[in-house]
Amino acid sequence: MNRFILGMAVLAGTWLVASADEPKADVENAAAAKAREAFAATWEVAAVTPAGATKDARRLVFHKDGTYAALGKGGKELWAGTYEIDPTTSPKA
């Protein structure tokens, strides 16, 4: 009986800790969404290190949904992918 009570107490404590983390996750998701919105734009490729790393890409287009595309001459899509922003780190990543 004591083991049952101890097990229930451990489970309840685990649930309380998990529940306490949910609002923090919501805040982090909202902060990341806000950071993606601020970052979303079309960026011109001015300089690259190492040379040639972007191949023929002239612009990078970052979208609010966390996707991006590299555009070449004439706006042709060369490749696409996803990106993440973590506004909780310092420096921002």
C-alpha positions, -999 to +999 in steps of 0.1 A: +000+000+000+028+024+008+045+017-025+012+025-043+009+058-025+045+066-032+041+058-069+010+080-071+029+109-055+057+105-080+033+104-109+015+135-096+047+154-091+058+145-127+025+157-141+028+189-122+063+196-135+052+188-171+021+210-167+043+239-154+065+237-185+036+240-210+031+278-206+069+283-209+068+264-242+039+286-254+059+318-246+090+304-264+069+295-294+054+330-295+088+346-292+102+324-320+072+333-342+077+370-335+114+366-343+107+348-376+082+375-386+109+402-380+135+382-399+113+373-429+124+392-460+144+390-492+181+392-485+207+400-512+238+379-512+267+405-509+297+385-497+302+348-489+328+329-469+341+306-481+339+319-517+314+300-538+294+286-509+261+299-522+270+288-558+249+310-581+224+323-555+218+360-557+191+363-530+177+343-501+140+346-493+131+339-457+094+332-450+075+337-417+066+300-416+103+289-412+110+281-448+135+297-472+145+296-508+178+305-526+171+324-559+195+327-588+197+350-617+162+358-630+146+347-597+149+310-605+147+289-573+180+270-568+172+252-535+149+255-505+149+245-469+138+253-434+153+275-407+149+279-369+153+310-347+159+306-310+154+341-294+161+327-259+198+323-266+225+349-263+237+358-288+205+352-309+207+319-329 
